[in-house]
Amino acid sequence: MSSLDLFSLKGRTAVVIGGTGELCGAMAEGFASAGAHVILVGRDPAKADARLAKIKAAGGSGELDRKSTRLNSSHSSVSRMPSSA
């Protein structure tokens, strides 16, 4: 067994919030390269599509949670949630 097998994510799903940004996007790519199916949650569908294309070009699998990309500051309960936690 190789050391990479110890960290395999094959058969797992990784939900990456902020997956369209630089840091979380890199994390999403890492999860995908370890075998996870990645679900990206982010505000910019164009950036998410570009990130997914990069993941798939490297042999990974993933999708965009399109429902969550429609959330914005007009959803007051969502925008207040972090400050009330």
Buried (B, 14 or more C-beta within 10 A) or exposed (E): EEEEEEEEBEEEEBBBBBBBBEEBBEBBBBBBBBBBBBBBBBBEBEBBEEBBEBBEEEEBEBEBBEEBBEEEEEEEEEEEEEEEE
